C-alpha cells in the first residue's frame, strides 16, 4: 500500500460508500471525502498499523480481518471487516495488540485519527454510525467469548455459519466460506471445519450454491449449535 493515495473527492463510488457508512447526505459525504485519501489494499497486505501514522481507515471495497498472533503461533480472529467498516487508530496513542490484514483485494479511505474525532464531534450522524458499529463489534466479541467457553468446536462452527447467513434475505453466505479462515474464527482446525460442513451438507442443513453456502434449515442449524 503506497504512502500517497488518490484524493477521495474525485471518486463518486467512494463518496457513495462514505454516504452509506455514515448515513449522511451527498454534500457531507463530499466534505468528508475531501479530508481523506484512497489507497489500494492488495490481498494479504497488513493494512494497520502502518509505520507511525495515526489513521483510521474506512473499507470501501473488499474484505479484511483483525487478528492477534501469539508467540506460539496461535491466531485469534477479533473481527471480520467489509465495506463500510472503520478500523485503525480511532482515538490516538497506545501500542496496537492486533493487526488488520486484507483477505482479498480492496480499497480503503484513510483519515487522520484527529479528523475522525472532529467529524464525530461535529456531525451526529457520523458519531452515531461509528458508535453503532463499535457496539456491534463488542456484541460479536461477547458472543464469541461465550461460545468459546461453552460450546464444542462443532457448536461454534454452526453458530458462526448461522451468524453469517442468518441475516441475509436468502440465508446465503457469500462468498463461499474459506475453511481455513472459518477455522481461525471459531478457534478450531481446518479439518474439523471441513468435516462439520460436509456433515451439515449430507443432512440437508446447508448446501453449496453458486458463489456461496445456503442455510437451508436455520432452525436445525441452531439446534446443532446450542
C-alpha positions as CSV (number, residue, x, y, z in Angstrom):
1,X,0.0,0.0,0.0
2,X,1.6,3.2,-1.1
3,X,2.2,6.2,1.2
4,X,0.3,8.5,-1.1
5,X,-3.1,7.5,-2.5
6,X,-5.6,9.3,-4.6
7,X,-7.9,12.1,-3.5
8,X,-11.3,10.7,-2.4
9,X,-13.1,13.8,-3.6
10,X,-12.6,12.7,-7.2
11,X,-14.2,9.3,-6.8
12,X,-18.0,9.0,-7.0
13,X,-18.1,5.4,-5.8
14,X,-16.0,6.4,-2.8
15,X,-18.4,9.2,-1.9
16,X,-21.3,6.8,-2.2
17,X,-19.5,4.4,0.2
18,X,-19.0,7.2,2.7
19,X,-22.6,8.2,2.4
20,X,-23.7,4.7,3.2
21,X,-21.3,4.2,6.0
22,X,-22.1,7.4,7.9
23,X,-25.8,7.8,6.9
24,X,-25.1,11.3,5.6
25,X,-26.2,13.3,2.5
26,X,-24.1,13.8,-0.6
27,X,-22.9,17.2,0.4
28,X,-21.4,16.0,3.7
29,X,-20.0,12.9,2.0
30,X,-18.2,15.2,-0.4
31,X,-16.8,17.2,2.5
32,X,-15.6,14.1,4.3
33,X,-14.1,12.7,1.1
34,X,-12.0,15.8,0.7
35,X,-10.4,15.1,4.1
36,X,-9.1,11.6,3.2
37,X,-7.1,9.7,0.7
38,X,-7.8,6.5,-1.1
39,X,-5.4,3.5,-1.4
40,X,-5.5,0.0,-2.9
41,X,-5.5,-2.9,-0.5
42,X,-3.7,-5.9,-2.0
43,X,-4.7,-9.3,-0.8
44,X,-2.5,-10.3,2.2
45,X,-1.3,-6.8,2.9
46,X,-1.1,-5.5,6.5
47,X,-3.5,-2.6,6.4
48,X,-3.0,-1.4,10.0
49,X,-0.9,-0.5,11.9
50,X,1.3,1.4,9.3
51,X,4.6,2.9,10.5
52,X,4.0,6.0,12.7
53,X,0.7,7.1,11.2
54,X,-2.3,7.6,13.5
55,X,-5.0,6.9,11.0
56,X,-8.5,5.4,10.8
57,X,-9.4,3.5,7.6
58,X,-12.8,3.1,6.1
59,X,-13.2,0.0,4.0
60,X,-14.6,1.0,0.6
61,X,-14.4,-2.4,-1.1
62,X,-13.0,-5.9,-0.3
63,X,-12.7,-7.8,3.0
64,X,-10.2,-7.7,5.8
65,X,-9.7,-9.3,9.2
66,X,-8.4,-8.1,12.5
67,X,-6.2,-10.7,14.1
68,X,-3.8,-11.1,17.0
69,X,-0.8,-13.6,17.0
70,X,0.5,-15.4,20.0
71,X,4.2,-16.3,20.5
72,X,3.4,-20.0,19.9
73,X,1.9,-19.2,16.5
74,X,-1.7,-19.2,17.8
75,X,-4.1,-16.9,15.9
76,X,-7.1,-15.1,17.4
77,X,-9.5,-13.5,15.0
78,X,-11.2,-10.5,16.5
79,X,-13.3,-9.0,13.7
80,X,-14.2,-9.6,10.1
81,X,-14.4,-6.4,8.2
82,X,-16.1,-5.4,5.0
83,X,-17.3,-2.3,3.0
84,X,-18.5,0.4,5.4
85,X,-16.4,-0.8,8.4
86,X,-14.0,1.6,10.1
87,X,-10.8,0.3,11.8
88,X,-7.4,1.5,13.0
89,X,-6.4,4.2,15.4
90,X,-9.7,5.9,16.3
91,X,-8.6,7.7,19.5
92,X,-4.8,8.0,19.0
93,X,-2.0,6.7,21.1
94,X,-1.3,3.2,22.6
95,X,0.5,0.3,21.2
96,X,-1.6,-2.0,18.9
97,X,-2.0,-5.6,20.1
98,X,-3.5,-6.7,16.8
99,X,-3.3,-6.1,13.1
100,X,-5.7,-5.8,10.2
101,X,-4.9,-7.8,7.1
102,X,-6.6,-7.8,3.7
103,X,-8.4,-11.0,2.9
104,X,-8.8,-10.1,-0.8
105,X,-8.1,-7.1,-3.0
106,X,-10.0,-3.9,-2.0
107,X,-9.8,-0.2,-1.4
108,X,-9.7,1.9,1.7
109,X,-10.2,5.6,2.7
110,X,-7.6,6.9,5.1
111,X,-8.3,9.7,7.6
112,X,-6.2,11.1,10.3
113,X,-7.4,10.0,13.8
114,X,-7.9,13.6,14.8
115,X,-10.1,14.1,11.7
116,X,-12.4,11.3,12.6
117,X,-12.8,12.7,16.2
118,X,-13.6,16.1,14.8
119,X,-16.2,14.6,12.5
120,X,-17.8,12.7,15.3
121,X,-18.0,15.9,17.4
122,X,-19.3,18.0,14.6
123,X,-21.8,15.6,12.9
124,X,-24.2,13.5,14.9
125,X,-24.8,11.1,12.0
126,X,-21.0,10.2,11.9
127,X,-20.8,9.8,15.7
128,X,-23.9,7.6,15.8
129,X,-22.8,5.5,12.9
130,X,-19.4,4.8,14.5
131,X,-20.9,4.2,17.9
132,X,-23.3,1.6,16.4
133,X,-20.5,-0.1,14.6
134,X,-18.3,-0.4,17.7
135,X,-21.3,-1.6,19.7
136,X,-21.9,-4.4,17.1
137,X,-18.3,-5.5,17.3
138,X,-18.4,-5.6,21.1
139,X,-21.5,-7.7,20.9
140,X,-19.8,-10.0,18.4
141,X,-16.8,-10.4,20.7
142,X,-19.1,-11.2,23.6
143,X,-20.8,-13.9,21.7
144,X,-17.6,-15.5,20.6
145,X,-16.2,-15.4,24.1
146,X,-19.3,-17.2,25.4
147,X,-19.2,-19.7,22.6
148,X,-15.5,-20.5,23.0
149,X,-16.1,-21.2,26.7
150,X,-19.4,-23.1,26.5
151,X,-19.7,-24.7,23.0
152,X,-18.0,-27.6,21.4
153,X,-16.0,-27.0,18.2
154,X,-19.0,-28.2,16.1
155,X,-21.3,-25.9,18.0
156,X,-19.0,-22.9,17.4
157,X,-18.9,-23.7,13.7
158,X,-22.7,-24.0,13.4
159,X,-23.1,-20.8,15.4
160,X,-20.7,-18.9,13.1
161,X,-22.5,-20.1,10.0
162,X,-25.8,-19.1,11.4
163,X,-24.4,-15.7,12.3
164,X,-23.0,-15.1,8.8
165,X,-26.0,-16.3,6.8
166,X,-29.0,-15.8,9.2
167,X,-29.4,-12.1,8.5
168,X,-29.2,-12.4,4.7
169,X,-32.5,-12.3,2.8
170,X,-31.7,-15.6,1.0
171,X,-29.8,-17.1,4.0
172,X,-26.8,-17.5,1.8
173,X,-23.2,-16.8,2.9
174,X,-21.3,-15.1,0.1
175,X,-18.6,-15.6,-0.9
176,X,-18.3,-19.3,0.0
177,X,-16.6,-19.5,3.4
178,X,-12.9,-20.5,3.3
179,X,-12.5,-23.4,5.6
180,X,-9.1,-22.3,7.0
181,X,-10.4,-18.7,7.7
182,X,-13.5,-20.1,9.3
183,X,-11.3,-22.3,11.5
184,X,-9.4,-19.3,12.7
185,X,-12.7,-17.5,13.5
186,X,-14.0,-20.4,15.7
187,X,-10.6,-21.4,17.1
188,X,-10.7,-24.9,15.6
189,X,-8.8,-26.7,12.8
190,X,-9.5,-26.7,9.1
191,X,-10.1,-30.4,9.2
192,X,-12.8,-30.1,11.8
193,X,-14.5,-27.3,10.0
194,X,-14.4,-29.1,6.7
195,X,-15.8,-32.3,8.2
196,X,-18.6,-30.4,10.0
197,X,-19.7,-28.5,6.9
198,X,-19.7,-31.8,4.9
199,X,-21.9,-33.4,7.6
200,X,-24.3,-30.5,7.5
201,X,-24.5,-30.8,3.7
202,X,-25.3,-34.5,3.9
203,X,-28.1,-33.8,6.4
204,X,-29.6,-31.1,4.1
205,X,-29.0,-28.4,6.6
206,X,-26.7,-26.4,4.3
207,X,-26.0,-26.7,0.6
208,X,-23.5,-25.2,-1.8
209,X,-24.9,-22.8,-4.3
210,X,-23.4,-20.6,-7.0
211,X,-20.9,-18.4,-5.2
212,X,-21.9,-19.3,-1.6
213,X,-23.3,-21.6,1.0
214,X,-27.0,-21.5,1.6
215,X,-28.5,-22.3,5.1
216,X,-31.4,-24.5,4.1
217,X,-32.7,-25.3,7.6
218,X,-31.7,-22.5,10.0
219,X,-33.6,-24.0,13.0
220,X,-31.8,-27.3,12.6
221,X,-28.5,-25.5,12.3
222,X,-29.3,-23.6,15.6
223,X,-30.1,-26.9,17.3
224,X,-26.7,-28.2,16.2
225,X,-25.0,-25.1,17.7
226,X,-26.8,-24.9,21.0
